[in-house]
Amino acid sequence: MSTAAQRFLQDAAIKSADLLHREVIRRGMDSYDAAHLKGRARIKDWEAARQRCREIKREAINHLDRYLLQFEEKVIARGGHVFWAANSEEACTYVKNLATRLGVRTVVKSKSMVTEEIRLSPALEKAGIKVWETDLGEFIVQLRDEPPYHIVTPAMHLNRSQIAQLFREKLDPAIDSDDPVDLMAVARRKLREAFFAAEMGISGANFLVADAGVVAISTNEGNGRLCTSVPPIHVVVTGIEKVIPRLEDLAVLWPVLATSGTGQGITTYSTLIGGPRRAGETDGPEEFHVVLVDNGRSALLADAEQREVLHCIRCGACLNICPVFRHVGGHTYGTTYPGPIGSVLTPHLNGIKEFKHLSFASSLCGACSSVCPVKIDLHHHLLQNRRNATEAGATKSSERAMFRIWRAAMGSPSLYALGGWTVRKSLRLLYALGLAETFLDPMRVWNRYRSSMPLPSESFRAKWRKNRAASSS
Amino acid sequence: MPQAQAEAQTKETPSENSSRDRILQQIRAGLRTVVPEPPALASDRVIFEPVANPLERFQQECVLNLMECALTADRAASARQLSQVLQSLPEGEIFVQDDPSLRQLIEVAAPGRPIRWSSQGAPAEASQATITLADALIAQTGSILVTAGCGGRGASVIAPCHIVYATVDQLVPDLTTALSRASRDGILDRNSFACVISGSSRTADIEKILVQGAHGPRRLVVILQRES
């Protein structure tokens, strides 16, 4: 059984060489880049906006207990239910039991990365409940039995003809167009049936507003609206870090989230929901439940360096700008949250031993930190993860042995000179015998993809001495 | 429910908030770690360009949001405008928020159309259009703010066309004003739902190509009347 790190390396090699994938991602990212820059230009002081968003989130996270309780009190007062789940299992069990108790057979879901994180859909399907993803991108990856490729645009790795082919296979063999307008129409017709048949709608939340006691959900397609309006039960599944202090905070968070996510000035439907249908209201669910998922988040509060990772609003900007993401693609990460934020967060949620390699798979160029709308210092957190992994002993014994030898050599000039001489001589012999790039070649990782490095005729120390002697004479 | 099943369920279900205290304790313990505060934002920084002319800005933003905004002089002009929009739609039932001002308007603009009033329940899936009022219009983003009081939740999303009847004096300059007012007036205590809607439903999930009309309306029409 291969490790997550081995799978990452394999998939990264395959994806970087997949020309169709490269083309689809390049086009998607080009159009994002253009929209993102145009959107940013519409905000008078973008840096001030980022700073403001960071302050809002810091205020919320630094008083997380108080704001969560304020939110909870308001929701309960309106007849809603709030369930606190320590981990995935508790959250899934709560939703599954609720569904079973209320006789739910069909669930419609709007996009939610937390439900992916806790693997809610498989848990419900195991209980015999049919789950429909209703965001177009999520619907496409669900039909392919794949996880989302990207946290904002889940199907950005596919082009229209691949999607048309998928719809022909899974929905209707008579589909003869690959125009996105027609494909959307097919999905709309299919999912309309689901919306009106479902007994439960499940959504995520972009923000939990403490003072108003409402969840804020941003969607463009309107699927989130239907999920939370039509079925008789609405369940919100979200992370505890989504809370913000005041309703007015959305006046800057909504535009900044939309700008960073898609380049829009504001998401088409910026919805606020505070409870079940009230007496006298025309429609809306009779039951309203909010599941607050911890799943490792509260442990991050004690991390003085990385507490701010909880500020993340999941806009996807760091994925889009990341040169690593653009080459290896979202699925290669093998995590719910890909890209820089995923590489920082996953070791905290799923263990540093298994996921430390993600923090090493970065050039630390800092592009992610430069675009983050809440100014998370992502690339420094990657560096800290590397240090933490090493300190936790999550390194290979061979690596530790190499560093011990290196340290000894660095501490003794004669030992260092001897080592250099030995390596130069033995490599020269190895290459003379034509053994470059074979398993005997310690430089094979480098030499495999490049012309082999020329070996110096003498050591740096010898050259240094010669040059000094020449210049002083 | 048979007893065995009921027992199995109680055993399986964590009692309503069994983890609540543990999570809160862990949060409080974590927050005892002191994290240095970076300097605060200077108070004179202006994030969004102030909106000088709300009506003009609203109309500009409507164009960007791909919504239709028709400015009318008075109620009679609004009725003519509404009638034109309805004539462009297929035959069939329309859903209207049950409000005296809309009843008057419909009488003139849609004689003979089958109407379902919000007092009779949620809009049918096959509705050709929905007609509602708005709580406010937001110039900065070209948005309408609707609440559950505007004909319910489905009224702004179920039909392929959503028509909003509003007056110019409902315009507020920006999101901050709209949200502070919503907060002050307790709009979310009186309504289980509110939504800032900025255009018709859309997606760009296939090759990042914009498709108007996803799961919600393809058209969002605002009939904006000068006279209140």
Interface residues (C-beta under 8 A of the other chain):
Chain A: V24 R27 G28 S31 Y32 I43 K44 D45 A48 A49 Q51 R52 E55 R58 N62 H63 L64 D65 L68 L69 R78 H81 V82 F83 W84 A85 A86 E90 T93 Y94 N97 T100 R101 T134 D135 L136 G137 I140 T153 P154 A155 M156 L158 N159 R160 I163 P180 V181 L183 M184 R188 L191 R192 F195 F196 D211 A212 G213 V214 N220 E221 G222 N223 R225 L226 T228 S229 V230 I240 R246 L247 E248 L250 A251 V252 W254 P255 T262 G265 I266 T267 T268 Y269 S270 T271 L272 I273 G274 G275 P276 R277 R278 E281 T282 D283 G284 F288 L292 D294 S298 A299 L300 L301 A302 D303 A304 R307 E308
Chain B: Q9 E12 T13 P14 E16 N17 S19 R20 R22 I23 L24 Q26 I27 R28 A29 G30 L31 R32 T33 V34 V35 P36 E37 A40 L41 R45 V46 I47 F48 E49 E61 L64 N65 S118 S119 G121 A122 E125 T141 G142 S143 A148 G149 G151 G152 R153 G154 A155 S156 V157 I158 D174 L175 T176 A178 L179 S180 A182 S183 L188 D189 R190 N191 S192 F193 A194 C195 V196 I197 S198 G199 S200 S201 R202 T203 A204 D205 I206 E207 K208 I209 V211 G213 A214 H215 G216 P217
